[in-house]
Amino acid sequence: MPQRREAAIVGVHEYPLRVVGQDTSALQIKAASAKAALDDAGLSWSDVDAVYDTGSHQGIGGLGISEYLGIKPKVIDSTSVGGTSYEFHANHAAMMIAAGKCEVALLTYGSTAHSDRRAIGTGGFTGTATPNPQTNMEAPWGLTLISNYGLVKQRHMHQYGTTNEQFAAISVATRKHAMRNPEAVKAMTDLEFVGINELSIEDVVDSRMVAWPLRLLECCMISDGGGAVVIASPKVAANAAKKPVWIIGTGEATQYRENGGDITKSAGAQSGPRAFADAGVSPSEVDVLMAYDSFSITVMCMIEDLGFCAKGEGGAYVEDGHLAFDHPTGPALNTDGGGLSSNHPGERGIFLLLEATRQLRGESTSQVNDPKLAVAVGNGGQLGSRHATGVTILAAD
């Protein structure tokens, strides 16, 4: 089955700072990123007829961001499913463009999570004033987000024999890539990381415990940041300033707590196969894997559930070093440095699309040799609890 070429990413921009201070707002990050992404595509504000934005961090939603940017779109989509919202947005934009409902879609994200001192991960449901169906069985016990992920890692270790050293290989690979990315190095410097250098397995395993059995170097940073993506029809893409990166497969799924459910199995076990079937390709053909790395366990589950290896075999899969950009087998993992070592402002899904696009254009700081296929897989909500997993498969022109 021939791959579809019905919508393409034609413009991208990543806001360069991870610490912006009190004089820059999330809206300003979005506007600056949107303008730069449109410039990257060779397009203007007047070309945009679809707006995709979660409305998070400024509370004005898709309608408000359209007004702020001066756009009167035919399509507004403010789907909000946490960290993978922008995989959902890219997938939805591709479908609307293919259906002829719009020509140029603009995805924007901005956050000042670090400067606002938000307790992402260490905050939790304890003290929730109004009980609701999502929290009434969790809030009384003080479960935080990071402790929830710790439970999933512990279960994976118990169920499959995965070791801390194997999990550490994920952090080692992403830090290697981060050290080649000047913006990631600046991020670690500005956020006052201790030890801005490549990591060893021992470095990760010996780092302090945060939430058993998750150690510090298995946890994402909390930064400011943002970016924008422009997705367009084939007609527009043909005249774009840079070569298009085609969206050829999409998949979305959700998952919740269930009696007898396997908390190590993500919604990617449903959305991954759907996306690969849609694209007509297999995981073995993928050159670049941009996997949401809120924690090392998130990546481990995404690798398994999308079919890069069998369930429970992720530990052996990651430990031989082939996740590095310069390994001959690949796929290369999070070549910008990921949430572990480059940025994580709260909803990191847009950055997966940005780096996947840069790789397929040949513009990454850890460039894979002649990549043809990239996968962006985000995870929003809490792994092991209610969450969504969006998958977007991209192909070089």
Summary of the structure (lengths in Angstrom):
residues: 397
radius of gyration: 19.5
end to end distance: 17.3
largest distance: 56.6
contacts: 1538
relative contact order: 0.20
helix: 37%
strand: 19%
